[in-house]
């Protein structure tokens, strides 16, 4: 039996047309298993859905539908809220299963969906999905979206054009007997269950977006100039290349040519003097739960003090409640203030902008923008120093990613290895949720120590990166 196009396919389609082709054309075992973080997101979505269901139950009876036929029967009975309704368009081969149908005062049903997203901005996949639901149920009312932020947004007829384009392309796509063309994306491919189906082909083809910093949207403009592979890009002169979308300016072109050369040779290039501030360095890294239903909080503010041994790791920790969240934030600020008093030339070193973003978020959350410690951290004389800037400004690395783990784990570069090989930022979130849900004190403490070990290795890694950069810079 031919598999129907699902409204839910819009997410995979926006992510990658090849991924949605695999979803329909390959047997289930062709995909890798969903990782623990993806499962956690699904569980968080289920929790959010149940919260919305409880809210809607206050309006009247909520009855679960079991099929398209059952849905039609419940609609004919004018049930107030239908949970998990189903609609099938056999002519176009489309199926949709929104979370709710809500009976309005006019006797018409309004579609509603629970989404973890904090906003609809930039979420064309959700627009398409809700627009298809409206089509399938022939609803003239805008669909409601119960967001993870607690707000309710609407998707109306303006999104129908996007839904029509999705359906037309899906029919064309599924008529193909081989996967559609696609380009590599570090984040996109890393999280895809078909990673092992595609990435070897991308590498064999010398796919241009394998290069760090090269936007896949720049590929058509490069191909028009005869640049189809990494090898071809490595051989050209930046001045010979014309500007193209997402590939403009001599400096950017030169950087990407150097990136191609490093990728092929396996050797790094130093493009400018390596400059790092002098003073007393303290390495800083946070662990945060980004899921609004289960947290949306920093649960660990980790710091590595001189002389940078395992024993010099210190932290503040939150157990997930509002009071603990605030207490951990204030304790972190107190620690930083103590550093300020102890070290006149303090450098609070971190990797990428996440730590700065969290400080800004917490200052706003607790209305502490005027706090002297916060103003110092975020002001013109801030001790915060992003080590990733040194990599992107002074070095060209033979890597697909300039992430902390990619750089530090590379044996020909920093060669720092994490004690828990499976650990990572998403792993940490999963384990923290495990910690919150665990009822046994010994096991709970074991999970906490795993997370602390991971965070401690993160700050030890930035320390190892610091030493490597200083040695490299002479």
N, C-alpha and C positions, 0 to 999 in steps of 0.2 A: 504494500500500500504506500502511495506517495506521501511523503511527509509534508504536512501543511506549513505554510509560512506563519510564524507566530508574531504577534505584536511585540513579544519580548525579544525577537531577533534584532530589533532596532539597536539594542545596546552593542551586540557583537558586530553588527553592520557598520556602525559609526566607529567602532574600535578598529576594524580591519575587514574589508570585503572578503579576503581569503579565509579569515577565521569563520565567518558565517557560512561560507561554502563548505568548509570542513565539517561544521556542525550538521549540515544536511547530507553531505555525501559520504562521510566516513563513518564506519561503525563506532559505537561508543567507546570501545577499547582503544581506538586510535588516539584518543585524547588522554593526556596525563590526568592523574587525579587532582581534584581541586585541593589547593594547599590549605593549611589550617587557618590562615588569615582570611581567605575567601569564604571559608565555612563560617568563620566568626562574623563576617559581614552579613552573610545569609541569616545567621541566628539573630543578629541585631535587627535586621529587617523584619524578621518574624515577630520579635518583641514589639517593635514599633507598630506593626500591623495590628497586633492584639490590643495595643493601647488605643489605637484609633477605633478598633471594633468596640471596645468598652465605652468609648466616648459616644459612638453612634447608637449604642444600645440604650442610651438615655432618651433617644428620640422615639424608640419603639422596638418592636420585636426584630431580632436579627436571625435570619434563617439561612443556613448554608445550602448552596446549590451543588448538585452532584453531576450535572450534565447540561448540555444545551437545552434538551427537552425539559428537564426539571426547572431550568432557569425560566423558560417561557411559561411554565405552569405557575411558578411563584409570582411572576410579573402579572399574570392574569388574575391572581388572587389578591394583588395589590399589597403584598407583604412590604412592610415599611423599609427594611434594610435587607438586601440580599447579599450574602457573603460568598465570595468566590464564584460569581456568575460566569457562564460560558456562552460564547456566541461563535458560530461557524458560518463562514461564507464559502459554500461549496463551489460556486462559480469561479471565484478568484483564488480559491485554495488558501484561505486565511482563517486563523483561529485567534481568539482573544479571550483573556481571562483576567479582567480587572479585579481589584480587591472588593469593591462594593458597588452596588446600585442603590441609590437612596431615593425613595419616593418623595416627590415635591408636592406642594399644596395644589398644584395644577393637575396632579395625577400623572405627570411625566416622570420618568426615572432619570436621575442624574448620576453619571459615572464618577467614582472617587477612587483614588489610589493612595496608598501610604508609601512614601519614599524617604529614604534616609538622607537624601541630598538636603543641604541647608538652604539651597536656592535653586531656581530653575535657570538661572543665568548660565549660558554656555551648555545647557543640557538638551541639545537637539534630539538625542535618543529618547528622552522622556517625553518631549513634545510629540514625537512621532508615535510613540506607544499610546499615549492618551488620545491622540487624534484618530488612530486606528480603532480604538475602543468606541469612540463616538460614531465612527462610520459603521462598525459592526452592529451596534445597537440602535442605529438610526436616531441618535440623540441630537436634538437641536440646542441642548443646553451645554455650556462650557463644562469640561471635566474639572473636577476638584483634585488638587494635589496636597495631601497632608504631609508637609515637609518635616525633616528631622529637627528643624529649628523651632517647631511648634507653630509656624505660620501656615496659612492655607493659600495656595496660588491657584490660578485657573489656566486651562488650555482651551482656547476656542477655535473658531473656524480659520483663523489666520495660519494655523499649523497644518491645515489640510494639504496645502501644496507640498510641504515636506513629506507628509505621509504618502501622497501620490507618487512622489519621486522615489521614495523608498520601495514601494510595491513594484513599480516599473523596473527598477534596477534589480530587485530580488528575483523577479521572473526571468530577466535576462541572465542573471548570474547563475541561477540554478539550471538553466538550459545548457550551460557549459559542461563538458565532460572532464575538464582538467581545471586545476585551481587557477584563479585569476592572478594577474601580475600583482605584485606587492613589493614594498620596500621595508627594510629592517628599521626597527625603532627600539632603542635600548629598553625603555620602560614597557612599551607595548608588547614587545616580543618576550621580554623576561617574565611577564605575568600570564602569558598565553599558554593554554594546555597543549597547543600544537607547535610549541617552540622547536622541538626536535625534528618536526617535519619540514620546517622552513629554513631555520638558521644555517644548516650546512649548505643549502642551495645558495643562500645569500652570500656566504663566504666564498663559495666556489665561483660565483659570478663577479666577485669584487664589487658588490652593491655599495654605491656611494654613501648611503646613510649609515653604514657601519662606522664611518668616521665620526668621532666625537665632534659635536658642534655643527654638523651639516644637516640642515632641516630637509626632510624628504620632499617638501614643496619646492626646493631649489633644483631638484633633479631634472624636470622638463627643460628648464632654462640652460642647464649644463649640457644636456643631450643635444639641444639645438646647435651647440658649439662643438659637437663631436666628442664630448667628454662623457663616456658611458660607464667607466669603471674607475676604481681607485687607482689602478696602474696608470690610466690615461691622465688623471688629475695630477699625479705625482710628477709628471714629466713636463707640465706646461709652466709658462711664466705668467705671474699674476697680471702683468700689464697687457698680456695678449688676450685676456678674458674680458668679455663685456659684462656689464652689470645685468643681473637677472633677479627675479623675485627671490628674496631670502638669500641672495648671494651678491651683495653690493659692497663696494668700497675696496680699495687695494689692500688695506690692512686685513680685512676679513678673508679675502681671497688668498692672500699669502699665508695666513694662519691655517686655512684648510688644506692648502698645498703641502705645507709642512706636516700637517696631521697625516696626510696620505703617505708622505715619505716615511714618517715614523712608524706608521702602521705596517708598511711593507718591510722596513729594515729591522723592526723590533728594537730600535734604539731611540732614546729620548733626545730632544734638542733643547738647549738653553738659549732662549731668544732675547733675554735681557737680564741685567744683574738681579740676583735674588736678594731682596731686601726684606728684613724682618725687624720689628722693633726690639730694642734692648730693654732690659728690665727683668723683673722676677715674673716668670711665666707660671700661670696656673691654668691647667687644661680643664675645659668645661664642656659637658654634654648632657642633654636632657632626654628622657624617655616620656613620650606622651601617648595617650589613648585618643585617637582622633574621632572615634565613633560617638555621635551625640547621644545615642540611647544608653550606651554603657559607660560613658565617661566624659569625653571631650575635656581632658585634663592632663596636666603634667603630673606624673606620679613619682618621678625621680629626677632630682637635680643633682648631677654627679660632678665632682671636682677632684682633680689630682694636684696635690701640693708638693713643693720641694721636700725632700730630694727625689720624689717621683717613684718611690717603690710601691709595692702592693699595699703596704701598711699606711701609705700617705693618701690613700683614696678616702674621700669623705663625701657625704651626701645628705640630702633631706628627702624624706619619703612621705607619700600620702596614701592612706588606706581607702581612698575613694569617696569619703563623705565630704560634705561642704566644709566642715570645720577643719578636717585634716588637710584639705586642699589649700585653704588659706594659711594654715599654720606652716605647711611645708614651704610655701612661697615666702612668707615672712622670715622663716629661718634661713632660707637661701639669701635673702637680702641682708640679713644680719651677718652671715658669713662673708659676703662680699664686702660689707662695710668694715669688718675686721681686717680683711686683706688690705683694704685701702689704707687703714691706719698703720698696718705693719709694713707695707711695701710701697714706698713713695712712687716707684715706677712699675706699677702693676700692669701685667698683660694678661687678660682673660681670654685665652685662646680657644677657639671653637672651629668647627668645620662646616662650611655653608651657612646659610642665613637662618636656619630653623631656630636656633637658640635666641637670636635677636627677636624673631617673630613672636616667640613665646613670652619673652619679657614684655613686649608691647601688649600682647593679649592679656596678660595677667595684670599689668598696670591698669588697663582699661576695665577689666573684669571687676577689680576691687577699688576702682576710682582712686588710683594712687599715682596718677600722672604727675602730680606735684610733689610727690615724695622725693626728698633730696637724693636718696640712693638711686631711685629710678632715673631721675634727671641726669645724674652723673653717668649711669650706665648707658643712657641713650643720647647723651649730649655730645658737644664738639670735642670734649676731652675724654671721651669714652675709653675705657681700658679694653673693650671688646675688640678682638682681632680675628678676622676670618682667614684661616690658613688656606682655604681653597683658592682665594684670590691670588696667592703666590703661584699656585700651579697654573692657573689660567692666564696669568700675566707674564710669567717668566719661563714657563716650560711647555714643551709639546711632548706628550707622553704617548707611547705606542699602545694605547688602550682604547676600548670602545666607550668606557665610562671614566669620569674623573671623580667618582664617588669614593668615600673614605676607604671602604673595604677593597674596592678594585685597586686603588693605588697602593694601599698598605700591604695587601696580601701578595702583590706581584713579587715574585722571588728575585727578579732582576732589578727591583726598585727598593722599596722600604723593607720588604720581607718580614712583616710583623704578622703573626698568626694568632687568631682568637682562640681562647681555651675551649670554648664551646663552639665547635665547627658549624653547627646548625643554626646558631644564633644570628639575629638580625633585628632590625627595627620592628618589622611585622611580627616576627617570632616573639619579641618582647611584649607586644600588645596582647598577643594570644596568651602568653604565660601570665601576664598581669590579670587578665580576666579569669584565668584558672585560679589564680591566687585569691581573688575576691570571692569566687564561688566555692572555694575549698572550705570544708567544715572541720578538717582535722589539723590541729595546730602544728604537728610535726611536719606534715606534708606541706602545709602552708608556708612554713619557715623555709623549707627546702626550695620551694618555688621562688620565694623572695631572694634567696641566696643565688639562685641561677641568674635572675635578672640583674642583681648587683654585680655578679661576675662579668656579665656581658657589658654593662655600662662601664665598669672599671677597665675592661679591655679597650673600650672605645677611647677613653681618655689616655690610656697607655699608648694606644695607636697614634693619637695626635702628638704625643710626646716623641714617639719614635719617628714620626714624620718630621717634626721640628728638627731633631738631630740629623736626619738624612738631608734635609734641605740646607742646614748650616754647613754640613760637610761638602755638599754639592756646590755651595756658593763660595767655598774656600775660606 
